[in-house]
């Protein structure tokens, strides 16, 4: 073999060895590739990380998730991302009830958009899962949400639409019940019936909202529930028609529907925050079980000014110094941020 050919082969081998690794990331989703999913992938792109993403969407049908988990166990990607409480529980199980015949126990898993990983028993402590699981928080504690809501308006009766089909809904309900005596409010709950398909029906929403209004509810708490989010215009529209303000734990009911306010972390920020955690596992070899489950430090206080106008409930002036104002024609720029 000539010297120049040998040198060329050695150079090609060195270049190949210097090429950054490529990762296979499997994302198990519950309601499509929404803002958090896109934010996660966007962060990989911004960091110039070579990755192949395999997306599987349950389309709000929990019965499809076990098949996705079985596929992930067979494909053995470098990382699995579990979106939401329902998906995460089906993917890895509760920390003290792992079934190695159906759960993923030997591939790194990262969860996001889980309302309460402690209450769901995904982790025994926020200091770390102690297993192949890491994740991020995205909801402010309910007590902080309630303080923020009370800075805008007083309330004595909070209404809640309970969806038995989603773990997030039950977690939110339990959190509100735990805070009721401290904040001095009563909780009025209307339960959505579950159909043969395992989901509630949108047709039952107006009647339940009417029942909450008849019970004298002065604030409707919109929980981080995928079904309700898919019906956010209906839920918030029915409430607004009855002059019932809506407080949302997530952004879409405020920015894309008729919720009055919300204090939250934006989903795209959650996706990027979770991606940074994932890269610690993939690039640095950090053990997932030793990584703390943390909340992004930045959050947004959103006020829908168009809804405030229709309710005749304008925000106190001090809130305008910190709030992001959204809401159509009446919207103005606040804190240098454009209206949604």
N, C-alpha and C positions, 0 to 999 in steps of 0.2 A: 504494500500500500504506500503510495507516495506521501511525502511529508505534508504537502499542502492539503491533501484529502484528509489525512489524519487530524491536522490542525482544525479543519473545517468541522469535522465530526465532534471533536472535543469542544469547540466553541458552541455548537448547537446543543450539546448535552448540558453545558454550563448554563446556557440561556434558559433551557427547559427547567433546570433545577431551580433557577432564580425566579421563575414565574410564580406569582402568588397563588395560593391554593384556591380551588373553587369548592363551594359548599352546596350541599343539597338541603334545602329548608322546606319542610312540609307544613303548610298552614291549614289547620282544621277550624273552619269558620261556622258561624251559626246563622248569620243573615247577610251573606255576601261579603265581598271585599270592600268594606266601607272605609271611612277616614283612617281608622287605626291601622287597618291592614295596609292601606296605601302608604301611610306614614312610615310603617315598619320597612317596607320595601324601598321607599325613597331614601331612608337613612343609609341602607346598604349601598345604594347608588351614589349618594353624596360622598361616602367614604371609599368609593371605588373598590368595593368588595365584590368579587366574582361569586355569584350565587345563582342557583337554579331553584325557582320557587314552584312547588306543586301545591295547588289550592284545591281544597275539598270543602264544599258548602252544603250544610245540612238544610238550608232554606227553612229554618225554624221548625224542622221536623226532627226531634231528638231520636227517633227510631233509626235514622240514617247514620248516626255517629258511630255505633259499634263497628260498622263496616269500614269506616274511614280509619278507625284505630287498628283494625286487623290489617288493613293495607299498609299502614305505617310500620307495623311490626314486621311485615314481610319485606318492605322496601328498605328499611333501616336507613333513613336519611340521617344527616349529621345533626339535625335539630328539628324538633316538632314545636310548632307554636299553637297553643290552644286558646281560642277566643271565647271568653265568657265562662260563666260558672258551670252551665250545663255541659258544655264541651269539655272543660277541664276535668270535671268529676268523672265523666265517662272515659277520659283519656288516661288518667293516672290513679283514680280512686281517692278515697279519703286516706289521710296519712296513716291511720291505724287499721285500715281495711283494704289493703292492696291485694288484688287477685292477679297473680302473675300469669295466669292463663288467659286473661282478657285485657289487662291494663298494660301500659307501657312502663316498664320498670328498669330498662337498661339502655335507654336512649335519652339524651338530654331533652327536657321539655321546658318550655317557657310559657307562662300564661299571661294574658292581659285582658282587660275589661271584665275582671271578676269583682263583684261588688264587695264581698267580704270573705277573703280566703281563710280567716280564722273561724268564722261562724260556719262556713261551708266544710270545715275540717280538711281543707286541702293541705294546710300546714299547721304544725303544733305551735309555732311561734313565728312572729315576723322577723326574727333574727336569722331564720333560715329553715328550709324544709327538712334537712337531714337526709334527703334522698336525691333522685335524679331530676328534681323540679326546682325551678326558679320562677320569679314573676314580679309583677309590679302592681301597685295600687292605683286606682284612678278616681275613686270617690272620696271627697272630703268626708270626715266623720259626720254622722247625721246631726250630732250636737252643733257642729260648726255650721252646717247648712241651716239649721233652725235659727241660730243666732243671726246669720246673715239675712234670712227671710224677715225676722222680726225687726231688723234695722230698717226695713222698708215699710212694713205694715204689721199691725197687731193681729193676732188670731187667737181664737179660743176653741175652734173646732176644725180639725184637719180631716179632710176626706181622703180615702185611699181606695183605689181599684185593685183588688187582689186577684192575681192570675195564678191559680194553683199549678199551672203547667211549667212555671219557671222558678228556679231556685232563687234568682235575684229578687223576685217579688216577695217571697217569703222572708228573705233576709232583711229587706227594707221594712217590711211590716213589723218584724220583731224589734228592729232598731228603733222605730218610731214608738212602739209600745214602751220600750225601755226609757224613753225620754219624756213621755207624756206628763208624768207627775212633776218632774223637774221644771219643765217649761210651762206647766199649768194649762194644758190643753186636753180635750177629750178627742179620741180617735174614732171616726165613723168609717166602717169598712163595708164595701160592697164587693161581693165575690162574683167573678165572671164564670158562668157555667162552662164546663169543658165538653166539647163535642166528641163524636166518634173518631175524629182524626187526631185527637189528643191536644187540640188547640181551642181557645175560646172563639166566639163568633163576633165579628164587628157589629152585627145586628143587635147584640145585647148591650152595647156601650151606651147609647142614648138613654135607655131606661135606667141604667145604673147611675148615670150622672144626674138624672132627674131626681132619683131617690136621695142622692147626697145633698142636692140643693134643698129638697124638702126637709131634710134633717137639720138644716141651718148651718151647713158647712161654710166657713168663711175663707178657707184655703184648701185647694186640692194639691196633694203631693203626687207628682208624676215620677214614679219610680223608674230605675234603669231596667226596663222590661222590653225585650225585643218585640214582642207582639204589640204592646201598647205603642212603642216607637213607630212601628209600621202603620199604626192608626192614629198618629199624633195629631193630624189635622182634625180628625173626627172628635177625638177626646177633648182637645183644647177648644175646638169650635163650639162643642156642646156646652162646655163650661163657661165660655165667654158669653154665649147667648143667655146664660142664666146669671150673668154678672159675678161669676165665681173666679177669683184669681187662681192661677196655676203656678206653682213653684216646681221647677224641673231639676232633677239631679244630673241630667245630661244636656248637651247643647241643642240638639235638633228640635225639641219641642219649642225652644225659645227662638232660634234663628230661622226655622222653617215652618213654624206653625204659630199658635196663639197663646203660648205660655207667657206669663207676665215677666218672670225672672228666673234665674238659675245661678248657682254658684258651683263652678265645676272646672275640671280639666278638659281641655278640648281633645277630641279623639285623635287628631293627627299628632298632637304632642305626645299622647300616650303611646302611639305606635313608634315614634322615634325614640322615646325614652326606653321602651322595651327592647328596641333594636340595639341600643347601646349595651344593654344587659346581655343580649344574645351574643354580641361580638366579644364580650369578655369571656364567654364560654368557648366560642369557636376559635378565636385568635389567641387568647391568653391561656386557654386550658383551665379556666377557673371552675372548680367543682360547683355544679348548680346548687347543691344542698347547703353550701356554705355562704351563699350570697343573700344578703338581707332583702326582704320585700319592702320596697320603699315607694313613697308618693312623690311625684314631681313637685318641685317647690313653687312653681308658678301656677296660678289658677285665675279664672276669669269670673267676674261678676257681671252677668249679662242682664240687660233690661230691654224689653221690647216696648219702645215708646209708643208705637201705634196701638198696642193693646192697652197700655197705660191710659192713653187718650180715650179709648172706648169705655174703659172702666171708670174713668174719672179719678184714677188713683196715681197721681204723679209722684215720682221718687223724691225723697227729701234731698235738699241741695247738697249736703255732705257726701251723699252716695255718688253724685255726678262727678266727683273728683276721682273716683276709683273705678267706676263702672264703664263697661263697653256698651254703648247704645246701639241697638239693632232695631229693625222694624219698619222697612218700607219708606213711603214718602215723607213721613214725619221724622225720619232718622237724620241725625247729624253726626259729625265726627266727634269722637270723644277719645282722649288720650292718644290722639294721632292715628287712630285706627278707623279704617273705612267701614261703613255699614255693610252688613250681609245682605 
